[in-house]
């Protein structure tokens, strides 16, 4: 599952994931859509932008998804690198963080690592 407010980046992420052999169950660009999609699809992994549409950001969204499934792997992607945001990301205990623009090979390696033990493949 992809939570990203920039359609071009969401499409690029989807394209990469499908090229690597994964299914993408959907994309969302705000908190409400992300929670609804998560509840409906129960993805194995979430790629999460820190800055998304609406009053709640990706970090808050990740926390809400983790309340539903504590072991959910989440990889943050963000162009924001200020100290306060970095601290909030670290405090949310993500399984990974990649700065934008992201390195596709680093993303592929992290996704494969996190899904290696998962029985299904639907990020």
Secondary structure as GFF3:
##gff-version 3
##sequence-region A 1 123
A	DSSP	beta_strand	2	3	.	.	.	ID=ss1
A	DSSP	alpha_helix	7	19	.	.	.	ID=ss2
A	DSSP	beta_strand	27	28	.	.	.	ID=ss3
A	DSSP	alpha_helix	31	41	.	.	.	ID=ss4
A	DSSP	beta_strand	45	49	.	.	.	ID=ss5
A	DSSP	alpha_helix	58	68	.	.	.	ID=ss6
A	DSSP	beta_strand	73	78	.	.	.	ID=ss7
A	DSSP	alpha_helix	83	91	.	.	.	ID=ss8
A	DSSP	beta_strand	96	99	.	.	.	ID=ss9
A	DSSP	alpha_helix	104	115	.	.	.	ID=ss10
###
